[in-house]
Each structure stands twice: as C-alpha cells, then as structure tokens.
Amino acid sequence: MHQQSKFCEQVNRYFDQAAALLKHPSGLLSQIKVCNNVYHMAFPVKRDDKSIQVIHGWIAEHSHHKLPVKGGIRYAEFVEEDEVAALASLMTYKCAIVDVPFGGAKGGIKINKNEYSIDELERITRRYTYELIKKNLIGPGINVPAPDFGTSSREMAWIMDTYLSVKSGELDSIACVTGKPIPEGGVHGRKEATGHGVYFGIKELCEDTKKMKKVGLPVGIDGKKVVVQGLGNVGYHAAKFMQEAGAVLVGLAEVEGAIYNPDGLDIEQVMKHRKETQSILHFPGTTDIQNSNEALELDCDILIPAALENQITAENVNQIKAKIIGEGANGPITVEANDILFKRDVIIVPDIYLNAGGVIVSYFEWLKNLSHVRFGRMSKRFEENMHGKILHAVETLTDNRLSAELYQQIVQGANEEDIVNSGLEETMVSAYREIRHIQEGYNDQIDLRTAAFINAIDKIVVCYLELGIFP
Ligand code: NAD
C-alpha cells in the first residue's frame, strides 16, 4: 500500500512547487499558504425517533486578503478538519485565478446525508448556520457559503432563512449564501455553473492546436471519447454540456458501479434509468462494471473525475488511459499520481481553474443580491428596441426582409441567463489563456497546475502589497 499524503499537505506541495519558481519574500509566501482559521463545532440534533445525536461540523477560512471569504459546504461522513482546510485553500487560489474578489473558505458537516430524513437535515443545517452566526462566521461581507458535495439549493435556502430570522432588517442579508433557489434570490445558471465551466475549460483546451498535437488528438471537442466519474451536480452538468457539444460519453460512474458503451451513452436516458431503478447499472446496451473505480481506467480521450478527492493515486495511475484529465472534483489526483502523469505527457486541467465555474456564478449571484435587481432587467427592452431599429435600417437600405424567425433571434435582448453564461464563458476562456501564457513563458516545462498556482500566487502577492502589510 502506497503512503498517501494528507490533502492539505498535497495542496501545499503544489503551492511550494510554484512558489519555488517565484521571487516573492518567504514570509509573504508563508502567509498566503497558511490557513488563517478553522473552527470546529459539535452540537446536538434531535433525530426523528427522538434520540439525540451529536453532530460535528467545521468551517475553515483560509485567506482574508479579500472579503468576504467564500466556499462550499460539504455533507459527507468522511469530512474532517484537514479536508476542510485543504478545500478552503483551493478556494483562495481558485478565486484569484478567475478574478473573483473573495478569500477562500470551506465548510463541512460529518454526516452521510442519505441516513437522515429531510426534516433532520433541515434541523442540522439550521443549527450549523446558527453556530456560524454566533461566531460571526457568516454574512454578506464576512463569509458566504455555497453548495458542495452532498448539499444543494435546498440547504442554501435553509441557511438563508436562518440567517434572515436572526439578522432581520439587514439590507443585504440574502447575500449571506449563494446557490439559492431562484425565487429565494438565486441566479439563473448557478445550478449548472460548475459543470458548465468544466465544459468551457475543456473546450478551450481542445481548441489549443499545440496541446492537441502534443497528445495526438484532433482539435475540438466533437467526437472525443469521454468518461465521467460522479453524476452529481458537477459531473452530470459537465457530461450534459460535453454531449451537447458532440463528445461521445463512453463511460459513466456512480457509487453503485459504472457503465461502458464505446458507441456512446445518452446522459439524460441514463439519469432517467437511474431515477427509475436507483442505479445506473443494467442500462440497455451497455457493459456493467461493478467496481466503480475501474471506470477511471477505461479507454477514452478525456477523463472527468467529478466525485471526490484522491481518486487517481499511485495505485491506479499506471492503468489510466486518458490523454486529458479534467478535474471536475477538488483534488481527485494525488501528488504522487500527478507527477507520474506529467512525465507521461497526460494533460491535467487542474481543479483550481477548471471547477471555478461555481464560484464565478456565485459571485454573480452575490452581486445580484447586493444590487437588488435581476441582471438584464434594466437593459433587455432597450437592447431589443435598438436591435429592431438597426435591423429596420438595414432592411430599408437593402430593400430586403428577414424571416420572422431570424428577425426575432437577432432582435432579442439578453436575459439573466444569457448574461450569466456569457460572463462565465468569458471568465473561463480568459483564465485559461492567462494560465497558458504563463506555461509558455516556462517553455511548457511546467504543467498547467503549476502555471495556475503561479497565476494565483502572483495575484495574491499584489493584493497583500497593496494592503501595505508587507513593505
Ligand atoms: P454532489 O453531491 O452533487 O455529487 C457527487 C456525486 O458523486 C454523487 O452523485 C455521488 O453519489 C457520486 N460519488 C461519490 N463517490 C463516488 C465514487 N467513488 N464513484 C463514483 N461516483 C461517486 O457533489 P458535487 O457538488 O457535484 O461535487 C463533486 C465534486 O466537485 C466535489 O469534489 C466538490 O468539492 C467539487 N466541486 C463542486 C462544486 C459545486 O458547485 N457543487 C464547485 C466546485 C467543485
């Protein structure tokens, strides 16, 4: 059995590799790397059978160089302090890479959500939120949680409602959490944002002629064979957008096992089958793989691990056949495996860039909440009127008339979803180009992860220097 480093240690090793290439003062680098605070709480919750159970939860605030701090809240039975701190540090670097003006944070509750009723989950979530409020660890300008593994818009609505009940009258209080349902102040496009961002990032890589040449694949997503591990929020949406762009989903994995079909799987049909049978296995026309982890070793061009950390390790790395690995999950590849894959010229699109779509659109939601107005509300009609006038002028000048359908397509003003998706795509594309530019500056001798860390560290250093803390 190979010795596997703790998650924090792994992130810090990546940080150190990048920092070693830079000339920043060591004290400043240590301050950027360290997790500022981790708070552990234990509280009682009454189960439906009236018994009392002690629940353990954490919140980590990695860096306060920008406020508020931000990160998802995870519900999983393996949650522990090291994991929460490591995930908080990834959030700091992620926000810097995509120019989201937040510090990094993360929360976690040590429960298997499937073992609790909805009422119990609500009691746990509300109590956790109350503990955060008591310690001033949540608020629109302090710490703004979001969904992560095991949580969704439902939990975010409970968090917001609990916060509002304590802080009634606070003007911006609904900005205390993001990933909320739309009627509760959420933003269109947030639910699918992380998977959508994964797609935009991989698409940009696949348009990169030099990169595709290196792995011997044609340019573009169309026709590429893809395997996705984890069909939750991130994995399902990543698979959906990849499929819509013409990729062929040859393998899909969930906790109960995996399915394989070299001719392609339809993600919507598979999800429907899973809803009906509680399993992705036995999907018509596919080969079942009982051990879900073996899906990582399937023959494919692009592998998207979108479940959890430490999935590709020194144990299974030599069986990995993908030429590109897009890290939908946080930390799915251990440092040991990462080094081996780099030597094998496998392109890894790192988590701190690739799964940033969630925090990008969370930032948009936070802005929407602070401005108290829906994106597009003030401009949509104006844009439509202007487009109409331009088209009318063109039609008059050319003495031609567009079809009603085409006219409608061109005239249409941007609604909230259009604006959010355009902001997401622009941010993912620009960030990819920045990271690539850094990588090329090192003659492609460093991997995309190191380039992404360099990008993050440089931006955070500038921020600290502007604060005047480090002369
Ligand atoms: P989720 O709870 O919605 O889905 C995770 C899915 O993975 C579940 O369906 C679960 O059954 C499945 N799974 C768990 N273990 C598995 C295994 N060994 N093999 C196959 N499937 C397995 O969680 P999510 O929000 O999609 O998060 C997934 C990952 O993405 C996590 O690492 C999370 O930190 C990261 N992430 C999430 C977001 C977000 O916006 N939700 C943003 C950035 C990063």
Boltz pocket constraint, residues with backbone or C-beta under 6 A from the ligand:
constraints:
  - pocket:
      binder: B
      contacts: [[A, 72], [A, 147], [A, 148], [A, 149], [A, 150], [A, 151], [A, 190], [A, 194], [A, 229], [A, 230], [A, 231], [A, 232], [A, 233], [A, 234], [A, 235], [A, 253], [A, 254], [A, 255], [A, 257], [A, 292], [A, 293], [A, 306], [A, 307], [A, 308], [A, 309], [A, 328], [A, 329], [A, 330], [A, 355], [A, 356], [A, 358], [A, 359]]
      max_distance: 6.0
